[in-house]
Amino acid sequence: RPKKFNGSWYSSLFLHYYPVGWDAHKADMDNHFRVPPTWYDFEPRPEGLEELVVIETSVKEPECEHEWCAMKSTSKWSGPAEEFGTYMSTDGVWRKLNIKGMDEHLPKDEL
């Protein structure tokens, strides 16, 4: 989570997909050869770049608000969703999930 949670409920939506024509074997080989042998060498932080601290499997940027610099340009929403089966996309636009069979979960008066 990019900032400390203060509330009773939290939800995340993660989508995983393969683009059309995805070559899984090539992707595996790219990942294998992508990490250079010098990956562990320490280099000083370039000027103007925020500090990144690694804590076990997590990271934070202590110089930024909420310890996460990427929060500067995020879309934020609080309160119930505008409509069942919708989500706010990264450009701040509400969109429908369009999941087959999703209407089965709607109350009868909302169909």
N, C-alpha and C positions, 0 to 999 in steps of 0.2 A: 504494500500500500504506500502511495507516495506522500501521505501525511497522516498524522495521528488521528485515530478514529474516535469520534465523540458522538455516540448514538446507540441505538438499540438494534438496528438492522443494516445490513450491507449486502450489496449484490454486485457481481461482475459478470460480464458476458465476454467469453473468449471464443473466437472463431478460428478454426484451422481448416485450411483448404490447399489443394494443389492447383496451380494454374493449368489451363488447357495445354497439352503437349509437355507436361512436366517430366523430366528425365531423372528419376530417383537415383539411378546409379551414378550419373554425372554429379548430382548434388552431393552424394556420399563422398565421391573422390575429391570434389572441390573442398569440402569441409576437412578432409584428411590433409590436403596439401596447403590449405589456406593459412594455417598458423605457422609463422616463421620460427626457425630454431632460436631466435633471439627474443622470443616473446616475454621472457622473464627478466630481461635486462632492465634496470631502472634508468629512466631519463627524467630530468627535471621538468616540472610542469611549465608549459608555455605561459607567458604573461597573458592575463585576461581570461584564462580558463579556470573555472571554479574547481576547488579541491573535491576529489571523489574518494570516499572512505569505504572500504570493503569490510563488512562484519559478517563472518561466516558465509551464508548464501545471500546476503543482502548488501545493498549499497546505499549511501546517503551522501549528500552534498551539504556539509554543515554551514557553508557561507550563504546559503539561499533560504528564503522563507520556506517553512515546512521541511527543510533539509532536502529539497528536491527541486533543482532549477527548472526542470521541464514543466513545472506547475505554472510558470509565468504565462504561458500561452494556451492553457487548457480551456475547454468548454466546461462550464460548471452548471449544475442543476440541483435543486433541492425540492423535495416534496414528491408527491406521487407522480408517476408518469402521466403525460397528457392523455394517453389512451392505452388500454390493454394491448399488448403485442407490439409496442413501439419502442424505439430506442433513439437516443440522441447520437448522431454520428459525429465524427471528429470535426466537421465543419459547423457544428451547432444546429444542424437541421434534424427535425424529428422524422423518422422513417419507420415503415412497417417491417416487422421481422419476416413476414411471408413464409411461415413454416407450415407445411402441409399438416392438416389435422388440428391446427391451433384453435380453430373455432369451437372444437369439442369442449374446450375448457371455459368458454364464455357462459355467463349466466343467461338463461333463456330470454330475458327481457332486453339483452344487448345484441341479439342476433338480427 
